[in-house]
């Protein structure tokens, strides 16, 4: 059972819809906040509280075009399989292609206790399973970012400070440097408010994360970084299959 946890961040109630479904008072707070934001921003603004994630293929332009196409296909297959394994349906979610990556706005029913650790654990496992049989020139290395908060959605896409911070974390030089330093297959940056909620509910172990600076454009903040363990020596198999075992994020070496 999750421990008792309180936060001054009003979005926390909206981040755990399964846990708080019966807490009518909490949902009343979320509805009042939604209406207040909508009234301040005018009739065209419709802020929604959502869990958002972004992925980026590391050193994408260093590959030739045929390999870029292949890695994109692998990334989308991995994400699709991980969503299915975590039982997060695509209906009600939004996925936007970003060339060397993607943006996902998860449906309202997708809460942090599903995204962490199930979704990202499955993505990590599938990346490592693919790399175990891939030739070095087609190795897939992913950077990921996770945030949650209010955003605006229209016919063009989504916008807002939540999306801006998500991509600032994804592009943080400190994250790219640590991924290369550890020669890791997968790295995940988590925003401070998500980290606070996830550690408070013991969805993740805070000892597996390190604090990094996010200094991109006009953004000066911090994020919590998880690095997957370095790849093990490849064991050749004719076809990669779904990886069994735990779906959670594993301890880092020496942790």
Helices and strands as residue ranges (DSSP letters): H 12-15, H 17-20, H 24-41, E 47-57, G 60-62, H 65-85, E 94-97, E 101-105, H 112-114, I 115-119, H 120-131, G 136-138, E 142-154, E 157-159, H 161-170, H 173-182, E 186-190, H 192-200, G 206-208, E 210-216, E 219-227
